[in-house]
């Protein structure tokens, strides 16, 4: 993640959210503060405890929120939260200690491990130095939806984890945090898929009663595939969402993603990314439009975001590719 990224929102906005939930400021918080009913919003509680704002954050009501933080040492009680918090550590090494009553868990924040704070749980945390961390705030209803769509058993409680080795979940979280800036449609579709993948992984590897998922049973029907391709071709970014694609096909999000990949060899996000790349190449080759105009036409938030995405896929900047092709 970039080290010079600016916070997505201001600390005074976070303080307003704290006030809205009648919570004490971070400097006034005490371990015996009474939690509000059903737990506090995770972003509010994290801001109180970490005493800062996330560098980047994106949320979706249907699947949860992802945030990237850089915070200093922590010695405080994390109060019950409404959502599950799953986190990983992109860089650095730091000691973690979690205490709940007489029980204690000690781990290390480092690449390839995850920490899980189940919704409604509370513990004292002691972290002696600075940490870079990616956090997913996952509503329990998302776990229930994914379990229901996959025709597996109802999700049990998630297990507490402190620096637990899990490279799969760690990589998924970091990938989700990377998709916070760029093309709104691409990033949103990518996060929807990743959040569902993360929920699937959590149900299989970090639940008290691990879920068993059945293999895919086949691709989309031709008519459903054609409708999905038409929607992905649309220039209206508000028309491109995993929920809309799945609804058109008459499938759950879980089964639609599996069937689409079975039919095309690509996930919906990968297919759309390839389509946008082909559009970009055509515009760069066949027009004299400035790169900034092409970036805007393809839905990117800035020329920089477009150039970074283009270079990641081709190894060249848009300008270099255009000069080479002419």
Secondary structure, DSSP 8 states (H G I E B T S, - for coil): --TT---SS-HHHHHHHHHHTT---GGG--TT----TT-B-HHHHHHHHHTS--SEEEEETTTEEEEEEEE--EEEEE--BSSEEEEE-SS--EEEEEEETTEEEEEEE-TTEEEEE-TT--EEEEE-S-EEEEEEEE-HHHHHHHHHHTT------B--EEEEE-HHHHHHHHHHHHTTSSBHHHHHHHHHHHHHHHHHHHHHHSBSS------------HHHHHHHHHHHH-S-GGG--HHHHHHHHTS-HHHHHHHHHHHHSS-HHHHHHHHHHHHHHHHHHH----HHHHHHHTTBS-HHHHHHHHHHHHSS-HHHHHHHH-
